[in-house]
Amino acid sequence: MPSSLSKKSSDYRFLLYFGILIIFGLLMLSSAGVAVGMDRFKDPYFFVRRQLLFGILPGIILFFVAAKIDYHVWKKYAMPIFILGLLFLLLTYIPGIGSTNNTGSQSWIGVAGHSFQPAEAVKLILIIFLSALLAKNAGKLSDFSQGFLPPLLMGMIPVALIALQPDIGTAAILFAIILGILFLAGARWTHIVGLVLVAIIAFGLMIAAAPYRAHRLTTFLHPELDIQGKGYQINQAFLAVGSGGWFGLGLGHSRQKFQYLPEVHADSIFAIIAEEMGFIITTGFIVLLALLTLQGFKIAKNAPDQFGSLLCGGIMIWVMVQSLLNIGAIIGLLPLTGVPLMFVSHGGSAILIGFVAMGMIVNVSKSR
């Protein structure tokens, strides 16, 4: 790469959108986590404090590091990074190292009192790996056996490992990343459509194989049938969203966060945003996410090579799909999967990896 790369300016519009998103996320977390933080830890600002100390501050450092490193370095080491990601996923299954979360998923690694969720890192690792592989074999992608199938099969390895934890929400995000990057790389429509049909059939088989998944689907379609059971969280989320009206109850004035709506600091935080901020500001928040995503795709379009283009495009597909899964679940358009709202929900692993991903996009933007 030319030495002038580091002298070129970053995409300041992208940085502006990202900065506003981080500030808004901290503001909403400081409000949403008050009751739960006081109840569990005797500290109303426990979650926002942890988000700052173990997420935002180290995340900013990693952001600047990733923004400084020539993005082609990730292409060079894509395979070792991918193998390392798979090893971390396998560690979650080892007794004494792997640990479960509150949903029963074996998705965490606990060492010396600290925990880390490898699946968050694997989202970015998969994007790097597929971008490097597809950029290297760009001319073969139209061939099903030689170009389309190898990256698909390699990408499905982490999807299978995460689905077995089980973490269906994260597995769905990884599958969407695979599908999106294959599309951006120029895969044939017939191959893409065929893959979607296979995924639909596999989803149906998974529901048929486990009665509790069928019950969850029924609850999604008719949440009013089990208000105190499986439908409790979504019904409380509906109450929060509906209570917000046009202008909201005001920052800090949510009622549902006081032990009524579960996981208000995590995957239910969008309901608190709607309740406190109202329809107008909540719509503005969604527009902000859309602007960030569109600006990211613009950087991908103007990237100097296919690897940079696929890297940025894959990251923005990740942001877009995860945001849609979270928001869609809270307003009843999609089933609840426990997927957090990126850069807003509490979570150190997710914030750190998200900052690294945004730093990579900024590095690509310097070479546009």
Beta strands, then each sheet from edge to edge (+ up, - down):
strand 1: 98-100
strand 2: 106-111
strand 3: 114-116
sheet 1: 1+ 2- 3+
end
